[in-house]
Amino acid sequence: MQTNFTPEQLADPHVAESEAILRKCVHCGFCTATCPTYVTLGNELDSPRGRIYLIKDMLENGRPADAEVVTHIDRCLSCLACTTTCPSGVDYMHLIDHARVHVENTYKRPLMDRLTRNVLAAVLPYPGRFRMALRLADLGRPFKGLFRRIPALKAFAAMLDLAPRRIPAQSPFAKPGLHPPQAERRGRVAILTGCAQPVLDPEINAATIRLLTRLGVEVVVPQGEVCCGSLVHHMGREEQALAAARTNVDVWIGEIEAGGLDAIIITASGCGTTIKDYGHMLRLDPSYAEKAVRVSALAKDITEYLASLDLPSHMPRGITVAYHSACSMQHGQKITMAPKLLLKAAGFTVRDPAEGHLCCGSAGTYNIMQPEISAELKARKVRNIEATRADVIATGNIGCITQIATGTGIPILHTVELLDWAYGGDMPAKLKGLQQAAA
């Protein structure tokens, strides 16, 4: 793609990076076939190619974002299916990230949109606040129908739809501390506690720690961790995202220097994609650039780390698992085979749903901010999963778990919960009805 940026514009490293990304696009349109919003809406401007045109025009002319540009950028899920498809290697992730920062800095959103985004940014990254908000959701449920009929309040109706009626108890595994290996020591790792996940499903990290310690891996839950920054990063609130990244880099570098780390284990693939990008996010910060690269290199999805260990294989269990590959896992981190191979080795029969490349519609806060599009994508995903006639659904991201669970009666778990069970842990509570099949 031909670009016409001035030397003055290119002196800005963010603009220079976006210009280099834009120049790689050859207008081929391969991305349209795998873009969930284009497949759903059929609008060229809701495809990666269409958004690239809008971003190019906005940045080249140095103009503020307008309502049309914001509409189409907001509809992007950042699922990154387009980057998997693109034959030219267009780095769409960093281009859309820059566009969102530009939107945040130059466009004044309508009042209720600003309020909704401020609420999400002030609540979701903080487990204590999030837990309190979920408790208060009971007070809002009677008004859900009213909220849904008022366009400005649809996001709050979507929040109530997603809020669980029962909040799990806080897990001791979420507290800072050291979990020693229960077998001959074979490694030492830190684990990201996370923000929403320990509130919505604390059993995921609990299962991870139990499994790793049984396998001889020492696990540290560091003091001082914060949200990975992904949520505000995708809102274009870059300074908040970078502040979170710096805090976590300091925490993990401290652990590396104190006792050494073989990996930083992440059990939410959305967080993993962001943490693996810390090196890029902090590249212009001389105090953090080198440390961030070091942290990003150590970041591993739990299935990625388990695949590096020598685990025994098990006989078939008679349980069929539909594996939903989260977009941040398959497109963001390019981890496609490890989770399925681990499940198969553990004795599960694994099935791939049709259209596995398409997003389920969760995408961070997308199912709150774009509830109609998200609902269409969820229904499509659930139909494909249920067509596998699986007993269980496995995935590697809490957002996908929350989203898909609202559309199907098939139990859905994190992949590591099944692996913990297979390698000596208790059967997950969600699977008690399958005990007879597992016998």
C-alpha positions as CSV (number, residue, x, y, z in Angstrom):
1,M,0.0,0.0,0.0
2,Q,1.4,3.4,-1.0
3,T,1.6,5.9,1.9
4,N,2.2,9.7,2.0
5,F,3.3,10.6,5.4
6,T,5.5,13.6,5.9
7,P,9.0,13.4,7.5
8,E,7.6,15.3,10.5
9,Q,4.9,12.7,11.0
10,L,7.4,9.9,10.6
11,A,9.5,11.4,13.4
12,D,6.9,10.0,15.8
13,P,7.9,6.4,16.4
14,H,4.3,5.2,16.7
15,V,3.4,6.8,13.3
16,A,6.5,5.4,11.7
17,E,5.6,1.9,12.9
18,S,2.1,2.2,11.6
19,E,3.3,3.5,8.3
20,A,5.6,0.4,7.9
21,I,2.7,-1.8,8.7
22,L,0.4,-0.1,6.2
23,R,2.9,-0.4,3.4
24,K,2.8,-4.2,3.8
25,C,-0.9,-4.5,2.9
26,V,-1.5,-5.4,-0.7
27,H,-5.3,-5.2,-0.7
28,C,-5.7,-8.9,-1.4
29,G,-8.7,-9.3,0.8
30,F,-7.8,-12.7,2.2
31,C,-8.5,-11.3,5.6
32,T,-12.2,-10.7,4.9
33,A,-12.9,-14.4,4.7
34,T,-11.8,-15.0,8.3
35,C,-12.9,-11.7,9.9
36,P,-15.8,-12.4,12.3
37,T,-17.3,-8.9,11.9
38,Y,-17.1,-9.0,8.1
39,V,-18.6,-12.5,8.0
40,T,-21.4,-11.3,10.3
41,L,-22.1,-7.9,8.9
42,G,-20.9,-8.0,5.3
43,N,-19.6,-4.4,5.4
44,E,-16.2,-3.8,3.9
45,L,-15.4,-1.2,6.5
46,D,-15.9,-3.9,9.2
47,S,-13.1,-6.0,7.7
48,P,-9.4,-5.6,8.4
49,R,-8.8,-4.2,4.9
50,G,-11.6,-1.7,5.4
51,R,-10.3,-0.6,8.8
52,I,-6.8,-0.3,7.4
53,Y,-8.1,2.2,4.8
54,L,-9.8,4.2,7.5
55,I,-6.7,4.2,9.8
56,K,-4.4,5.1,6.9
57,D,-6.6,8.1,5.9
58,M,-6.9,9.2,9.5
59,L,-3.2,9.0,10.4
60,E,-1.9,10.3,7.0
61,N,-4.1,13.4,7.3
62,G,-3.3,13.9,10.9
63,R,-6.9,14.4,11.7
64,P,-8.9,13.4,14.8
65,A,-11.0,10.3,14.8
66,D,-14.7,10.9,13.8
67,A,-17.8,8.9,14.6
68,E,-17.6,6.7,11.5
69,V,-14.0,5.7,12.1
70,V,-14.7,5.0,15.7
71,T,-17.8,2.9,14.9
72,H,-15.8,0.5,12.7
73,I,-12.7,0.4,14.9
74,D,-14.9,-0.3,18.0
75,R,-16.4,-3.3,16.1
76,C,-13.0,-4.9,15.8
77,L,-12.7,-7.8,18.2
78,S,-8.9,-7.9,18.0
79,C,-9.2,-11.6,17.5
80,L,-6.3,-11.5,15.0
81,A,-7.7,-14.1,12.7
82,C,-6.6,-11.7,9.9
83,T,-3.0,-11.9,10.9
84,T,-3.1,-15.7,10.7
85,T,-4.6,-15.4,7.2
86,C,-2.6,-12.5,5.8
87,P,0.0,-13.7,3.3
88,S,1.9,-10.4,3.5
89,G,2.6,-10.4,7.2
90,V,0.6,-7.3,8.0
91,D,1.0,-6.6,11.8
92,Y,-2.6,-5.7,12.3
93,M,-2.4,-6.0,16.1
94,H,-0.1,-3.1,16.5
95,L,-1.8,-1.1,13.9
96,I,-5.2,-1.4,15.6
97,D,-3.6,-0.7,18.9
98,H,-2.2,2.6,17.6
99,A,-5.5,3.5,16.1
100,R,-7.3,2.9,19.4
101,V,-4.8,5.2,21.2
102,H,-5.4,7.8,18.5
103,V,-9.2,7.5,19.0
104,E,-8.9,7.8,22.8
105,N,-6.7,10.9,22.4
106,T,-8.7,12.7,19.7
107,Y,-12.4,11.7,19.9
108,K,-14.9,12.6,22.6
109,R,-17.4,9.8,23.0
110,P,-21.0,10.2,23.9
111,L,-21.6,10.6,27.7
112,M,-23.0,7.1,28.3
113,D,-20.2,5.5,26.3
114,R,-17.6,7.3,28.3
115,L,-19.4,6.3,31.6
116,T,-19.5,2.7,30.6
117,R,-15.9,2.6,29.6
118,N,-14.8,4.4,32.8
119,V,-16.8,1.9,34.9
120,L,-15.2,-1.1,33.1
121,A,-11.7,0.4,33.5
122,A,-12.2,1.2,37.1
123,V,-13.7,-2.2,38.1
124,L,-12.6,-5.2,36.0
125,P,-8.9,-4.9,36.6
126,Y,-9.3,-4.9,40.4
127,P,-10.5,-8.2,41.9
128,G,-11.9,-6.6,45.1
129,R,-13.9,-4.1,43.1
130,F,-15.0,-6.7,40.6
131,R,-16.2,-9.0,43.3
132,M,-18.2,-6.2,44.9
133,A,-19.7,-5.3,41.5
134,L,-20.9,-8.9,41.0
135,R,-22.6,-8.8,44.4
136,L,-24.4,-5.6,43.4
137,A,-25.5,-7.2,40.1
138,D,-28.5,-8.8,42.0
139,L,-29.9,-5.4,42.6
140,G,-29.8,-4.6,38.9
141,R,-31.3,-7.8,37.5
142,P,-34.9,-6.7,37.8
143,F,-34.1,-3.7,35.5
144,K,-32.3,-5.8,32.9
145,G,-35.2,-5.7,30.4
146,L,-35.5,-2.0,30.7
147,F,-31.8,-1.5,30.2
148,R,-31.9,-3.6,27.0
149,R,-34.6,-1.4,25.5
150,I,-32.6,1.8,26.0
151,P,-29.6,1.9,23.5
152,A,-27.4,3.9,25.9
153,L,-27.9,1.2,28.6
154,K,-27.5,-1.9,26.6
155,A,-24.0,-2.4,27.8
156,F,-25.2,-2.6,31.4
157,A,-27.8,-5.2,30.4
158,A,-25.0,-7.2,28.8
159,M,-23.0,-6.9,32.1
160,L,-26.0,-8.3,34.0
161,D,-26.4,-11.2,31.5
162,L,-22.8,-12.2,32.1
163,A,-22.7,-11.7,35.8
164,P,-22.9,-15.1,37.6
165,R,-25.6,-15.6,40.2
166,R,-23.2,-17.4,42.5
167,I,-19.7,-16.0,43.2
168,P,-17.1,-18.6,44.1
169,A,-15.3,-18.2,47.4
170,Q,-11.9,-16.7,47.3
171,S,-9.2,-19.3,46.8
172,P,-6.1,-19.5,49.1
173,F,-4.1,-20.1,45.9
174,A,-4.8,-16.5,44.8
175,K,-2.8,-15.2,47.8
176,P,0.9,-14.4,47.5
177,G,3.0,-17.2,48.6
178,L,5.3,-20.1,47.7
179,H,3.9,-23.6,46.8
180,P,6.7,-26.2,47.1
181,P,7.0,-29.2,44.7
182,Q,5.6,-32.5,46.0
183,A,8.0,-34.5,43.9
184,E,11.6,-34.2,42.8
185,R,12.1,-30.6,41.8
186,R,12.1,-30.0,38.1
187,G,11.5,-26.3,37.8
188,R,10.4,-23.0,39.4
189,V,7.8,-20.8,37.9
190,A,5.7,-17.7,38.8
191,I,2.0,-17.7,38.0
192,L,-0.1,-14.7,37.0
193,T,-3.0,-14.4,39.5
194,G,-5.0,-12.2,37.1
195,C,-7.9,-9.9,37.8
196,A,-11.3,-11.2,36.6
197,Q,-10.4,-14.9,36.5
198,P,-9.7,-15.4,40.3
199,V,-13.1,-13.9,41.0
200,L,-15.1,-15.8,38.3
201,D,-13.3,-19.1,38.4
202,P,-10.5,-19.4,41.1
203,E,-10.4,-23.2,40.4
204,I,-8.4,-22.6,37.2
205,N,-5.3,-21.3,39.0
206,A,-5.9,-23.7,41.9
207,A,-5.8,-26.7,39.5
208,T,-2.7,-25.3,37.8
209,I,-0.8,-25.0,41.1
210,R,-1.9,-28.4,42.3
211,L,-0.9,-30.0,39.0
212,L,2.5,-28.3,38.7
213,T,3.5,-29.0,42.3
214,R,2.6,-32.7,41.9
215,L,4.8,-32.7,38.8
216,G,7.8,-31.3,40.8
217,V,7.5,-27.7,39.9
218,E,7.8,-25.0,42.5
219,V,5.2,-22.3,42.0
220,V,5.4,-18.7,43.4
221,V,2.5,-16.4,43.5
222,P,4.3,-13.0,43.7
223,Q,3.4,-10.1,45.9
224,G,2.4,-6.9,44.1
225,E,1.1,-8.3,40.8
226,V,-1.6,-6.2,39.1
227,C,-3.8,-6.7,36.0
228,C,-1.8,-7.4,32.9
229,G,-3.2,-4.2,31.4
230,S,-4.9,-5.9,28.5
231,L,-8.3,-4.5,29.2
232,V,-7.3,-0.8,29.2
233,H,-4.8,-1.5,26.5
234,H,-7.6,-2.5,24.1
235,M,-9.5,0.6,25.1
236,G,-6.7,2.8,23.9
237,R,-5.8,3.9,27.4
238,E,-2.1,3.3,26.8
239,E,-0.6,5.1,29.8
240,Q,-2.7,3.0,32.2
241,A,-1.7,-0.2,30.3
242,L,2.0,0.7,30.4
243,A,1.8,1.5,34.1
244,A,0.4,-2.0,34.7
245,A,3.1,-3.5,32.5
246,R,5.8,-1.7,34.4
247,T,4.5,-2.9,37.8
248,N,4.4,-6.5,36.7
249,V,7.8,-6.3,35.0
250,D,9.3,-5.0,38.3
251,V,7.5,-7.8,40.3
252,W,8.7,-10.6,38.0
253,I,12.2,-9.3,37.6
254,G,12.4,-9.3,41.4
255,E,11.4,-12.9,41.4
256,I,13.9,-13.8,38.7
257,E,16.7,-12.1,40.7
258,A,15.6,-13.6,44.0
259,G,15.1,-17.2,43.1
260,G,15.2,-17.6,39.4
261,L,12.3,-18.5,37.1
262,D,12.0,-21.0,34.3
263,A,8.7,-19.4,33.2
264,I,5.9,-17.0,34.0
265,I,2.8,-19.2,33.8
266,I,-0.4,-17.6,32.4
267,T,-3.7,-19.4,32.5
268,A,-5.8,-16.8,30.6
269,S,-4.7,-16.6,27.0
270,G,-5.9,-13.0,26.6
271,C,-3.4,-12.0,29.3
272,G,-0.7,-14.1,27.7
273,T,-1.0,-12.3,24.4
274,T,-0.5,-9.0,26.1
275,I,2.3,-10.0,28.4
276,K,4.2,-11.6,25.5
277,D,3.9,-8.1,24.0
278,Y,5.4,-6.2,26.9
279,G,8.7,-6.1,25.1
280,H,7.1,-4.2,22.3
281,M,4.8,-2.1,24.5
282,L,7.8,-0.8,26.6
283,R,10.3,-0.6,23.8
284,L,10.6,3.2,24.0
285,D,11.1,3.2,27.7
286,P,14.8,3.1,28.4
287,S,14.3,2.0,32.0
288,Y,12.1,-0.9,31.1
289,A,12.8,-1.9,27.5
290,E,15.4,-4.6,28.3
291,K,13.6,-5.9,31.3
292,A,10.3,-6.1,29.5
293,V,11.9,-8.2,26.7
294,R,13.2,-10.5,29.4
295,V,9.8,-10.9,30.9
296,S,8.0,-11.5,27.6
297,A,10.5,-14.2,26.7
298,L,9.6,-16.1,30.0
299,A,5.8,-15.8,29.6
300,K,4.3,-19.2,28.8
301,D,0.7,-20.4,28.5
302,I,0.2,-23.2,30.9
303,T,-0.3,-25.7,28.1
304,E,2.8,-24.4,26.4
305,Y,4.8,-25.1,29.6
306,L,3.2,-28.5,30.2
307,A,4.1,-29.5,26.7
308,S,7.8,-29.0,27.6
309,L,7.5,-31.6,30.4
310,D,7.7,-35.3,30.0
311,L,4.1,-36.4,31.0
312,P,2.9,-40.0,30.8
313,S,0.0,-41.0,28.5
314,H,-3.2,-42.5,29.7
315,M,-5.7,-44.9,28.4
316,P,-8.9,-43.5,26.9
317,R,-11.4,-42.2,29.5
318,G,-14.5,-42.5,27.4
319,I,-15.0,-38.7,27.6
320,T,-15.2,-36.6,24.4
321,V,-13.9,-33.0,24.6
322,A,-14.7,-30.2,22.2
323,Y,-11.6,-28.0,22.2
324,H,-12.4,-24.3,21.6
325,S,-9.2,-22.5,20.7
326,A,-9.4,-19.0,22.0
327,C,-8.5,-16.4,19.5
328,S,-5.7,-15.0,21.7
329,M,-4.3,-18.6,21.9
330,Q,-4.4,-19.6,18.2
331,H,-4.0,-16.2,16.5
332,G,-2.4,-14.1,19.2
333,Q,0.2,-16.6,20.5
334,K,0.1,-19.2,17.7
335,I,-0.5,-22.0,20.1
336,T,-2.7,-24.5,18.2
337,M,-1.6,-28.1,18.9
338,A,-0.2,-28.2,22.4
339,P,-3.6,-28.1,24.3
340,K,-5.2,-30.8,22.1
341,L,-2.1,-33.1,22.2
342,L,-2.0,-32.8,26.0
343,L,-5.7,-33.7,26.3
344,K,-5.3,-36.6,23.9
345,A,-2.3,-37.9,25.9
346,A,-4.3,-37.6,29.1
347,G,-6.9,-40.0,27.7
348,F,-9.6,-37.7,26.3
349,T,-11.1,-37.9,22.8
350,V,-10.7,-34.5,21.3
351,R,-12.9,-33.0,18.6
352,D,-12.5,-29.7,16.7
353,P,-15.7,-27.7,16.1
354,A,-16.3,-26.3,12.7
355,E,-15.2,-22.7,12.0
356,G,-12.7,-22.9,14.9
357,H,-10.9,-19.8,13.6
358,L,-14.0,-17.6,14.3
359,C,-14.2,-15.7,17.6
360,C,-16.9,-16.6,20.2
361,G,-17.7,-12.9,20.6
362,S,-16.1,-12.5,24.1
363,A,-13.0,-10.5,23.3
364,G,-12.3,-8.9,26.6
365,T,-15.2,-6.4,27.0
366,Y,-16.5,-6.8,23.5
367,N,-19.5,-8.8,24.7
368,I,-20.4,-5.8,26.9
369,M,-19.7,-3.0,24.4
370,Q,-21.0,-4.7,21.3
371,P,-23.7,-7.1,22.6
372,E,-25.6,-7.6,19.4
373,I,-22.6,-8.7,17.3
374,S,-21.3,-10.7,20.2
375,A,-24.6,-12.5,20.6
376,E,-24.5,-13.5,16.9
377,L,-21.0,-14.8,17.2
378,K,-21.8,-16.7,20.4
379,A,-24.8,-18.4,18.8
380,R,-22.7,-19.5,15.8
381,K,-19.9,-20.8,18.0
382,V,-22.3,-22.7,20.3
383,R,-24.0,-24.4,17.3
384,N,-20.7,-25.6,16.0
385,I,-19.6,-26.8,19.4
386,E,-22.8,-28.7,20.1
387,A,-22.6,-30.3,16.7
388,T,-19.6,-32.2,17.9
389,R,-21.8,-34.0,20.5
390,A,-19.0,-33.6,23.0
391,D,-19.4,-34.3,26.7
392,V,-17.3,-31.4,27.8
393,I,-15.8,-28.2,26.3
394,A,-12.3,-27.2,27.0
395,T,-10.6,-23.8,26.3
396,G,-7.8,-21.7,27.7
397,N,-9.4,-18.3,28.3
398,I,-11.8,-17.2,31.1
399,G,-13.5,-14.7,28.7
400,C,-14.5,-17.6,26.4
401,I,-15.5,-19.8,29.3
402,T,-17.9,-17.0,30.6
403,Q,-19.3,-16.3,27.1
404,I,-19.9,-19.8,25.9
405,A,-21.3,-21.0,29.2
406,T,-24.2,-18.5,28.8
407,G,-25.2,-20.3,25.5
408,T,-25.0,-24.0,26.2
409,G,-25.7,-26.6,28.8
410,I,-22.4,-28.5,28.0
411,P,-20.0,-28.1,30.9
412,I,-17.0,-25.8,29.9
413,L,-13.7,-25.9,31.7
414,H,-10.2,-24.6,31.4
415,T,-8.0,-27.2,29.7
416,V,-5.7,-27.3,32.8
417,E,-8.7,-28.4,35.0
418,L,-9.1,-31.6,32.9
419,L,-5.3,-32.2,33.0
420,D,-5.2,-31.7,36.7
421,W,-7.9,-34.4,37.1
422,A,-6.1,-36.7,34.6
423,Y,-2.8,-36.5,36.5
424,G,-4.0,-37.3,40.0
425,G,-6.4,-34.4,41.0
426,D,-10.0,-34.6,41.9
427,M,-12.7,-34.7,39.2
428,P,-13.8,-31.1,38.5
429,A,-17.1,-30.2,40.2
430,K,-18.7,-29.3,36.8
431,L,-18.2,-32.9,35.7
432,K,-19.7,-34.9,38.6
433,G,-22.5,-36.0,36.2
434,L,-19.9,-37.7,34.0
435,Q,-18.6,-39.9,36.8
436,Q,-20.3,-43.0,35.5
437,A,-18.9,-42.4,32.0
438,A,-15.4,-42.0,33.4
439,A,-15.5,-45.2,35.5
